[in-house]
Amino acid sequence: MGWWWRKKNKNKKLILERGANLLEDLIEFGHGKSNPIKFFSADEILKATNNFSDSNLVYGLVYPFSWYSGKNENHPMILIKKDVGWWRGLRVDLLCRDIAVSSMVSGHKNFMKLVGCCLEFEHPAMVYHGVKKHYRLEISEETWKKRMKIAEDIATALAYLHTAFPRPFVYRVLSSLNILLDEDGVAKLTDFSHCVSIPEGETFVRVDRAAEGLYSFMDDNYLSNGVVSEKTDVFAFGMFIGLRLLLGYESYLEHYIGGEEEESEDEFNSKMKRHARNLHSTLKEDRPMEEIADSKMIEKMGQISEQERCQMKAFLKLSLRCTGPSEEVPTMVEVAKELKKIQRSLYI
């Protein structure tokens, strides 16, 4: 009985520590606003998902999470996101940050609607409304029209993070791995574990990038000095729409996670800068759109109309503006408006 009692007290202490951590984040990021979320017990989650059975698995590992469908008395359809501890797993404080920020943005159409969380598992779980079906983003399968819509949706989500709160949030780790599509084709940005907020009256914050092992499109100021600002997201977004959505390149993040090579921070920074320069030069190549755009997408289209070619050129130009000299980059609000304009041109 002694071991059982010690384990029970240890779990209780762990839950209290996590609850305090989450409450601290809710207060810090909530700016005094109430963000009601439900706390589920481990038993409730296990019952809702049939003990995380394979039949409830919506899609497997989407670094570092697995997603399960479920239901209970109050919610006929829910989605549960569980950190499976694969690779490194996320620190609990980062998961608490994800919960806190998710609770603040869940009313927006380009974010998942958070119901609550469970702090009792080794790796906390998050619970979302699951009324609509959601799918992993597979860019290679998306048409040009849908890629345009995805770009606008994610730009709108980032613009909301930058402008909707007294202290702007910077997302930091934009990747196709963190984007879901619902059954209506609406893109949703997920995973706010690496979000940082900019102090009021400031335009940037310094972070220890090495401590969190982030592998995404990073501008030079972030890589070299750990300086994070709204421009950090603009740069990452520009690389994402140019390289992933238009050119069809695979994400560097996905490549890097698959590798086992250990390297120092300086080696990593040097590799990332070299990688960014190479990709950026690809965006600047003066070649026909049929030669540089994603060949799989072009093949499915059959041929590009003059209207679509103009759209792609505008898309590429916007990508280059986002990744250009720091003093000339647009805001995410301006980017979202420009994408809406480019999309609309298809119907004029």
ROLOFI-779829 format. One record per residue (C-alpha): x, y, z; residue in three letters. Coordinates in steps of 0.2 Angstrom, whole numbers, padded with zeros to 4 digits, always signed. Each point is the difference from the previous one (the first is absolute). Example, Ala and Ser with C-alpha at 12.3 -4.5 7.8 and 13.67 -1.06 7.14 Angstrom:
REM ROLOFI-779829
rec px: +0062&py: -0022&pz: +0039&res: Ala
rec px: +0006&py: +0017&pz: -0003&res: Ser
This chain:
REM ROLOFI-779829
rec px: +0000&py: +0000&pz: +0000&res: Met
rec px: +0015&py: +0012&pz: +0004&res: Gly
rec px: +0005&py: +0001&pz: -0019&res: Trp
rec px: -0018&py: +0003&pz: -0005&res: Trp
rec px: -0002&py: +0014&pz: +0012&res: Trp
rec px: +0017&py: +0008&pz: -0005&res: Arg
rec px: -0005&py: -0001&pz: -0018&res: Lys
rec px: -0017&py: +0008&pz: +0003&res: Lys
rec px: +0008&py: +0014&pz: +0009&res: Asn
rec px: +0013&py: +0002&pz: -0013&res: Lys
rec px: -0013&py: +0001&pz: -0014&res: Asn
rec px: -0010&py: +0013&pz: +0011&res: Lys
rec px: +0015&py: +0011&pz: +0002&res: Lys
rec px: +0004&py: -0001&pz: -0018&res: Leu
rec px: -0018&py: +0005&pz: -0005&res: Ile
rec px: +0001&py: +0015&pz: +0012&res: Leu
rec px: +0016&py: +0006&pz: -0007&res: Glu
rec px: -0006&py: -0001&pz: -0018&res: Arg
rec px: -0016&py: +0008&pz: +0005&res: Gly
rec px: +0010&py: +0014&pz: +0008&res: Ala
rec px: +0011&py: +0002&pz: -0016&res: Asn
rec px: -0016&py: +0000&pz: -0011&res: Leu
rec px: -0008&py: +0013&pz: +0011&res: Leu
rec px: +0016&py: +0011&pz: +0000&res: Glu
rec px: -0001&py: -0001&pz: -0019&res: Asp
rec px: -0018&py: +0004&pz: -0001&res: Leu
rec px: +0002&py: +0016&pz: +0010&res: Ile
rec px: +0016&py: +0005&pz: -0009&res: Glu
rec px: -0007&py: -0002&pz: -0017&res: Phe
rec px: -0018&py: +0003&pz: +0004&res: Gly
rec px: +0002&py: +0019&pz: +0004&res: His
rec px: -0013&py: -0001&pz: +0013&res: Gly
rec px: -0013&py: -0009&pz: -0012&res: Lys
rec px: -0009&py: -0016&pz: +0006&res: Ser
rec px: +0004&py: -0015&pz: -0010&res: Asn
rec px: -0011&py: -0014&pz: +0007&res: Pro
rec px: +0006&py: -0018&pz: -0004&res: Ile
rec px: -0005&py: -0016&pz: +0007&res: Lys
rec px: +0012&py: -0012&pz: +0009&res: Phe
rec px: -0003&py: -0018&pz: -0005&res: Phe
rec px: +0005&py: -0015&pz: +0011&res: Ser
rec px: +0011&py: -0013&pz: -0008&res: Ala
rec px: -0014&py: -0012&pz: +0002&res: Asp
rec px: -0012&py: +0011&pz: -0010&res: Glu
rec px: +0013&py: +0001&pz: -0014&res: Ile
rec px: +0003&py: -0018&pz: +0000&res: Leu
rec px: -0018&py: -0004&pz: +0000&res: Lys
rec px: -0004&py: +0012&pz: -0014&res: Ala
rec px: +0014&py: -0007&pz: -0011&res: Thr
rec px: -0002&py: -0019&pz: +0004&res: Asn
rec px: +0017&py: +0001&pz: +0009&res: Asn
rec px: +0008&py: +0009&pz: -0015&res: Phe
rec px: -0005&py: -0015&pz: -0011&res: Ser
rec px: +0006&py: -0001&pz: -0019&res: Asp
rec px: -0018&py: +0001&pz: -0005&res: Ser
rec px: -0001&py: +0018&pz: +0008&res: Asn
rec px: +0017&py: +0006&pz: -0008&res: Leu
rec px: -0005&py: +0013&pz: -0013&res: Val
rec px: +0018&py: +0002&pz: -0006&res: Tyr
rec px: +0016&py: -0006&pz: +0007&res: Gly
rec px: +0015&py: +0010&pz: +0005&res: Leu
rec px: +0000&py: +0018&pz: -0005&res: Val
rec px: +0016&py: +0005&pz: +0009&res: Tyr
rec px: -0001&py: -0002&pz: +0015&res: Pro
rec px: -0018&py: -0004&pz: +0001&res: Phe
rec px: -0013&py: -0013&pz: -0004&res: Ser
rec px: -0018&py: +0005&pz: -0002&res: Trp
rec px: -0015&py: -0011&pz: +0006&res: Tyr
rec px: -0019&py: +0002&pz: -0002&res: Ser
rec px: -0012&py: -0003&pz: +0014&res: Gly
rec px: -0016&py: +0004&pz: +0009&res: Lys
rec px: -0008&py: +0002&pz: +0017&res: Asn
rec px: -0016&py: +0005&pz: +0007&res: Glu
rec px: +0002&py: +0019&pz: -0003&res: Asn
rec px: +0009&py: -0001&pz: -0016&res: His
rec px: -0006&py: -0012&pz: -0014&res: Pro
rec px: +0016&py: +0003&pz: -0010&res: Met
rec px: +0017&py: +0006&pz: +0007&res: Ile
rec px: +0018&py: -0001&pz: -0006&res: Leu
rec px: +0014&py: -0004&pz: +0012&res: Ile
rec px: +0018&py: +0006&pz: -0003&res: Lys
rec px: +0013&py: -0010&pz: +0010&res: Lys
rec px: +0019&py: +0002&pz: +0001&res: Asp
rec px: +0006&py: -0018&pz: -0003&res: Val
rec px: +0017&py: +0004&pz: +0007&res: Gly
rec px: +0008&py: -0005&pz: -0017&res: Trp
rec px: +0017&py: +0007&pz: -0004&res: Trp
rec px: +0002&py: +0012&pz: +0015&res: Arg
rec px: -0017&py: +0004&pz: +0005&res: Gly
rec px: -0005&py: +0017&pz: +0005&res: Leu
rec px: +0004&py: +0008&pz: +0016&res: Arg
rec px: -0016&py: +0001&pz: +0011&res: Val
rec px: +0002&py: +0019&pz: +0002&res: Asp
rec px: -0001&py: +0001&pz: -0019&res: Leu
rec px: -0015&py: -0011&pz: -0001&res: Leu
rec px: -0008&py: +0012&pz: +0013&res: Cys
rec px: +0004&py: +0015&pz: -0011&res: Arg
rec px: -0009&py: -0009&pz: -0014&res: Asp
rec px: -0015&py: -0003&pz: +0011&res: Ile
rec px: +0000&py: +0019&pz: +0006&res: Ala
rec px: +0002&py: +0007&pz: -0018&res: Val
rec px: -0012&py: -0012&pz: -0008&res: Ser
rec px: -0014&py: +0005&pz: +0013&res: Ser
rec px: +0002&py: +0018&pz: -0006&res: Met
rec px: -0001&py: -0002&pz: -0018&res: Val
rec px: -0012&py: -0015&pz: -0001&res: Ser
rec px: -0015&py: +0012&pz: -0005&res: Gly
rec px: +0009&py: +0004&pz: -0017&res: His
rec px: -0004&py: -0010&pz: -0016&res: Lys
rec px: +0018&py: -0004&pz: -0004&res: Asn
rec px: +0004&py: -0008&pz: +0017&res: Phe
rec px: -0007&py: -0016&pz: +0008&res: Met
rec px: -0013&py: +0003&pz: +0013&res: Lys
rec px: +0007&py: -0005&pz: +0017&res: Leu
rec px: -0012&py: -0009&pz: +0012&res: Val
rec px: +0012&py: -0004&pz: +0014&res: Gly
rec px: +0015&py: -0011&pz: +0005&res: Cys
rec px: +0006&py: -0014&pz: +0011&res: Cys
rec px: +0016&py: +0002&pz: +0011&res: Leu
rec px: +0000&py: -0017&pz: +0008&res: Glu
rec px: +0009&py: -0009&pz: -0014&res: Phe
rec px: +0019&py: -0001&pz: -0001&res: Glu
rec px: -0002&py: +0012&pz: -0015&res: His
rec px: -0015&py: +0011&pz: +0002&res: Pro
rec px: -0014&py: -0002&pz: -0013&res: Ala
rec px: -0011&py: +0014&pz: -0008&res: Met
rec px: -0018&py: -0002&pz: -0005&res: Val
rec px: -0008&py: +0009&pz: -0015&res: Tyr
rec px: -0018&py: +0001&pz: -0008&res: His
rec px: +0000&py: -0013&pz: -0013&res: Gly
rec px: -0017&py: +0004&pz: -0009&res: Val
rec px: +0009&py: +0001&pz: -0016&res: Lys
rec px: +0012&py: -0012&pz: -0007&res: Lys
rec px: +0018&py: +0006&pz: -0001&res: His
rec px: +0014&py: -0006&pz: -0011&res: Tyr
rec px: +0019&py: +0001&pz: +0000&res: Arg
rec px: +0006&py: +0013&pz: -0013&res: Leu
rec px: +0008&py: -0010&pz: -0015&res: Glu
rec px: +0006&py: +0014&pz: -0011&res: Ile
rec px: +0004&py: -0011&pz: -0015&res: Ser
rec px: -0018&py: -0005&pz: -0001&res: Glu
rec px: -0007&py: +0018&pz: +0000&res: Glu
rec px: -0005&py: +0010&pz: -0016&res: Thr
rec px: +0007&py: +0017&pz: -0003&res: Trp
rec px: -0017&py: +0008&pz: +0005&res: Lys
rec px: +0000&py: -0010&pz: +0016&res: Lys
rec px: +0018&py: +0005&pz: +0004&res: Arg
rec px: -0005&py: +0018&pz: -0002&res: Met
rec px: -0014&py: -0002&pz: +0012&res: Lys
rec px: +0012&py: -0008&pz: +0013&res: Ile
rec px: +0012&py: +0014&pz: -0002&res: Ala
rec px: -0013&py: +0013&pz: +0004&res: Glu
rec px: -0007&py: -0010&pz: +0014&res: Asp
rec px: +0017&py: -0002&pz: +0009&res: Ile
rec px: +0005&py: +0019&pz: -0004&res: Ala
rec px: -0017&py: +0004&pz: +0009&res: Thr
rec px: +0004&py: -0011&pz: +0015&res: Ala
rec px: +0018&py: +0008&pz: +0002&res: Leu
rec px: -0007&py: +0018&pz: -0003&res: Ala
rec px: -0013&py: -0004&pz: +0014&res: Tyr
rec px: +0014&py: -0006&pz: +0012&res: Leu
rec px: +0009&py: +0016&pz: -0004&res: His
rec px: -0014&py: +0013&pz: +0002&res: Thr
rec px: -0014&py: -0007&pz: +0011&res: Ala
rec px: +0008&py: +0002&pz: +0017&res: Phe
rec px: +0009&py: +0013&pz: +0010&res: Pro
rec px: +0016&py: -0010&pz: -0001&res: Arg
rec px: +0003&py: -0007&pz: -0018&res: Pro
rec px: +0003&py: -0018&pz: -0001&res: Phe
rec px: +0014&py: -0007&pz: -0012&res: Val
rec px: -0004&py: -0018&pz: -0006&res: Tyr
rec px: +0019&py: -0003&pz: -0004&res: Arg
rec px: -0001&py: -0018&pz: -0007&res: Val
rec px: -0011&py: +0000&pz: -0016&res: Leu
rec px: +0000&py: -0017&pz: -0008&res: Ser
rec px: -0013&py: -0010&pz: -0010&res: Ser
rec px: +0001&py: -0012&pz: +0014&res: Leu
rec px: -0010&py: +0012&pz: +0011&res: Asn
rec px: -0014&py: +0003&pz: -0013&res: Ile
rec px: -0016&py: -0010&pz: +0000&res: Leu
rec px: -0014&py: +0002&pz: -0013&res: Leu
rec px: -0018&py: -0002&pz: +0005&res: Asp
rec px: -0013&py: -0008&pz: -0012&res: Glu
rec px: -0004&py: +0017&pz: -0007&res: Asp
rec px: +0018&py: +0003&pz: -0005&res: Gly
rec px: +0003&py: +0013&pz: +0013&res: Val
rec px: +0018&py: -0001&pz: +0006&res: Ala
rec px: +0003&py: +0000&pz: +0019&res: Lys
rec px: +0016&py: +0005&pz: +0009&res: Leu
rec px: +0004&py: -0011&pz: +0015&res: Thr
rec px: +0014&py: -0002&pz: +0013&res: Asp
rec px: +0004&py: +0016&pz: +0009&res: Phe
rec px: +0013&py: -0008&pz: +0012&res: Ser
rec px: +0014&py: +0011&pz: -0007&res: His
rec px: -0010&py: +0016&pz: -0001&res: Cys
rec px: +0007&py: +0015&pz: +0009&res: Val
rec px: -0008&py: +0016&pz: +0004&res: Ser
rec px: +0008&py: +0017&pz: -0003&res: Ile
rec px: +0000&py: +0011&pz: +0015&res: Pro
rec px: -0011&py: +0016&pz: -0001&res: Glu
rec px: +0010&py: +0015&pz: -0007&res: Gly
rec px: +0013&py: -0012&pz: -0008&res: Glu
rec px: +0002&py: -0006&pz: -0018&res: Thr
rec px: +0010&py: -0016&pz: +0004&res: Phe
rec px: +0006&py: -0012&pz: +0013&res: Val
rec px: +0015&py: -0011&pz: +0002&res: Arg
rec px: -0001&py: -0019&pz: +0002&res: Val
rec px: +0012&py: -0014&pz: +0002&res: Asp
rec px: -0004&py: -0009&pz: -0016&res: Arg
rec px: +0013&py: -0014&pz: +0004&res: Ala
rec px: -0009&py: -0005&pz: +0016&res: Ala
rec px: -0016&py: -0005&pz: -0009&res: Glu
rec px: +0008&py: -0008&pz: -0016&res: Gly
rec px: -0011&py: +0009&pz: -0013&res: Leu
rec px: +0002&py: -0005&pz: -0018&res: Tyr
rec px: -0010&py: +0011&pz: -0012&res: Ser
rec px: +0003&py: +0014&pz: -0012&res: Phe
rec px: +0009&py: +0013&pz: +0010&res: Met
rec px: +0006&py: +0017&pz: -0005&res: Asp
rec px: +0018&py: +0005&pz: +0003&res: Asp
rec px: -0004&py: +0011&pz: +0015&res: Asn
rec px: -0008&py: -0014&pz: +0009&res: Tyr
rec px: +0013&py: -0013&pz: -0004&res: Leu
rec px: +0015&py: +0011&pz: +0004&res: Ser
rec px: -0007&py: +0011&pz: +0015&res: Asn
rec px: -0016&py: -0009&pz: +0006&res: Gly
rec px: -0010&py: +0015&pz: -0004&res: Val
rec px: -0018&py: -0004&pz: -0003&res: Val
rec px: -0013&py: +0013&pz: -0007&res: Ser
rec px: -0015&py: +0000&pz: -0011&res: Glu
rec px: +0013&py: +0000&pz: -0014&res: Lys
rec px: +0005&py: -0017&pz: +0005&res: Thr
rec px: -0017&py: -0007&pz: -0005&res: Asp
rec px: -0001&py: +0010&pz: -0016&res: Val
rec px: +0017&py: -0007&pz: -0006&res: Phe
rec px: -0005&py: -0018&pz: +0005&res: Ala
rec px: -0017&py: +0003&pz: -0009&res: Phe
rec px: +0009&py: +0007&pz: -0016&res: Gly
rec px: +0011&py: -0016&pz: -0001&res: Met
rec px: -0015&py: -0011&pz: +0003&res: Phe
rec px: -0011&py: +0007&pz: -0013&res: Ile
rec px: +0014&py: +0001&pz: -0013&res: Gly
rec px: +0009&py: -0016&pz: +0003&res: Leu
rec px: -0013&py: -0011&pz: +0006&res: Arg
rec px: -0016&py: +0006&pz: -0008&res: Leu
rec px: +0006&py: +0006&pz: -0016&res: Leu
rec px: +0016&py: -0010&pz: -0004&res: Leu
rec px: -0005&py: -0015&pz: +0009&res: Gly
rec px: +0016&py: -0002&pz: +0010&res: Tyr
rec px: -0001&py: -0012&pz: +0016&res: Glu
rec px: +0002&py: +0008&pz: +0017&res: Ser
rec px: +0017&py: +0001&pz: +0007&res: Tyr
rec px: -0007&py: -0003&pz: +0017&res: Leu
rec px: -0007&py: -0017&pz: -0006&res: Glu
rec px: +0017&py: -0004&pz: -0008&res: His
rec px: +0010&py: +0005&pz: +0016&res: Tyr
rec px: -0011&py: -0010&pz: +0013&res: Ile
rec px: +0003&py: -0015&pz: -0010&res: Gly
rec px: +0019&py: +0001&pz: +0002&res: Gly
rec px: +0010&py: -0006&pz: +0014&res: Glu
rec px: +0015&py: +0010&pz: -0003&res: Glu
rec px: +0006&py: +0010&pz: +0016&res: Glu
rec px: +0007&py: +0017&pz: -0003&res: Glu
rec px: +0005&py: +0015&pz: +0009&res: Ser
rec px: -0011&py: +0016&pz: +0001&res: Glu
rec px: +0013&py: +0009&pz: -0011&res: Asp
rec px: +0000&py: -0014&pz: -0013&res: Glu
rec px: -0019&py: +0000&pz: +0000&res: Phe
rec px: -0001&py: +0019&pz: -0002&res: Asn
rec px: +0013&py: -0001&pz: -0014&res: Ser
rec px: -0010&py: -0014&pz: -0009&res: Lys
rec px: -0017&py: +0010&pz: +0002&res: Met
rec px: +0007&py: +0016&pz: -0007&res: Lys
rec px: +0008&py: -0009&pz: -0015&res: Arg
rec px: -0017&py: -0009&pz: -0002&res: His
rec px: -0010&py: +0016&pz: +0001&res: Ala
rec px: +0012&py: +0008&pz: -0013&res: Arg
rec px: -0001&py: -0014&pz: -0012&res: Asn
rec px: -0019&py: -0001&pz: +0001&res: Leu
rec px: -0002&py: +0019&pz: -0001&res: His
rec px: +0011&py: +0000&pz: -0016&res: Ser
rec px: -0012&py: -0013&pz: -0007&res: Thr
rec px: -0014&py: +0012&pz: +0002&res: Leu
rec px: +0009&py: +0014&pz: -0009&res: Lys
rec px: +0004&py: -0011&pz: -0016&res: Glu
rec px: -0007&py: +0008&pz: -0015&res: Asp
rec px: -0008&py: -0015&pz: -0009&res: Arg
rec px: -0017&py: -0003&pz: -0007&res: Pro
rec px: -0013&py: -0005&pz: +0013&res: Met
rec px: -0003&py: -0017&pz: -0008&res: Glu
rec px: +0019&py: -0004&pz: +0004&res: Glu
rec px: +0000&py: +0006&pz: +0018&res: Ile
rec px: -0017&py: -0004&pz: +0007&res: Ala
rec px: -0004&py: -0017&pz: +0008&res: Asp
rec px: +0001&py: -0012&pz: -0014&res: Ser
rec px: -0013&py: -0011&pz: +0007&res: Lys
rec px: -0013&py: +0014&pz: +0002&res: Met
rec px: +0004&py: +0006&pz: -0018&res: Ile
rec px: -0003&py: -0018&pz: -0006&res: Glu
rec px: -0017&py: -0001&pz: +0008&res: Lys
rec px: -0005&py: +0017&pz: -0007&res: Met
rec px: +0005&py: -0005&pz: -0018&res: Gly
rec px: +0005&py: +0017&pz: -0005&res: Gln
rec px: +0001&py: +0017&pz: +0009&res: Ile
rec px: -0012&py: +0014&pz: -0006&res: Ser
rec px: +0007&py: +0017&pz: -0002&res: Glu
rec px: -0011&py: +0005&pz: +0015&res: Gln
rec px: +0008&py: -0013&pz: +0011&res: Glu
rec px: +0017&py: +0004&pz: -0006&res: Arg
rec px: -0002&py: +0018&pz: +0005&res: Cys
rec px: -0007&py: -0006&pz: +0017&res: Gln
rec px: +0016&py: -0011&pz: +0003&res: Met
rec px: +0011&py: +0014&pz: -0005&res: Lys
rec px: -0009&py: +0011&pz: +0013&res: Ala
rec px: +0001&py: -0014&pz: +0013&res: Phe
rec px: +0019&py: -0001&pz: -0003&res: Leu
rec px: +0003&py: +0019&pz: +0000&res: Lys
rec px: -0009&py: +0000&pz: +0017&res: Leu
rec px: +0011&py: -0014&pz: +0007&res: Ser
rec px: +0015&py: +0010&pz: -0005&res: Leu
rec px: -0006&py: +0015&pz: +0009&res: Arg
rec px: -0003&py: -0010&pz: +0016&res: Cys
rec px: +0018&py: -0007&pz: -0001&res: Thr
rec px: +0008&py: +0016&pz: -0006&res: Gly
rec px: +0009&py: +0014&pz: +0010&res: Pro
rec px: -0006&py: +0002&pz: +0017&res: Ser
rec px: -0005&py: +0018&pz: -0001&res: Glu
rec px: -0011&py: -0004&pz: -0016&res: Glu
rec px: -0010&py: -0015&pz: +0006&res: Val
rec px: -0019&py: +0002&pz: +0001&res: Pro
rec px: -0010&py: -0004&pz: +0015&res: Thr
rec px: -0010&py: -0015&pz: +0001&res: Met
rec px: -0016&py: +0010&pz: -0001&res: Val
rec px: +0006&py: +0007&pz: -0017&res: Glu
rec px: +0005&py: -0017&pz: -0006&res: Val
rec px: -0017&py: -0007&pz: +0004&res: Ala
rec px: -0008&py: +0014&pz: -0010&res: Lys
rec px: +0011&py: -0002&pz: -0015&res: Glu
rec px: -0003&py: -0019&pz: +0000&res: Leu
rec px: -0019&py: +0004&pz: +0000&res: Lys
rec px: +0003&py: +0011&pz: -0015&res: Lys
rec px: +0010&py: -0012&pz: -0010&res: Ile
rec px: -0013&py: -0014&pz: +0003&res: Gln
rec px: -0014&py: +0011&pz: -0005&res: Arg
rec px: +0009&py: +0004&pz: -0016&res: Ser
rec px: -0004&py: -0018&pz: -0006&res: Leu
rec px: -0019&py: +0004&pz: -0001&res: Tyr
rec px: +0002&py: +0018&pz: -0008&res: Ile
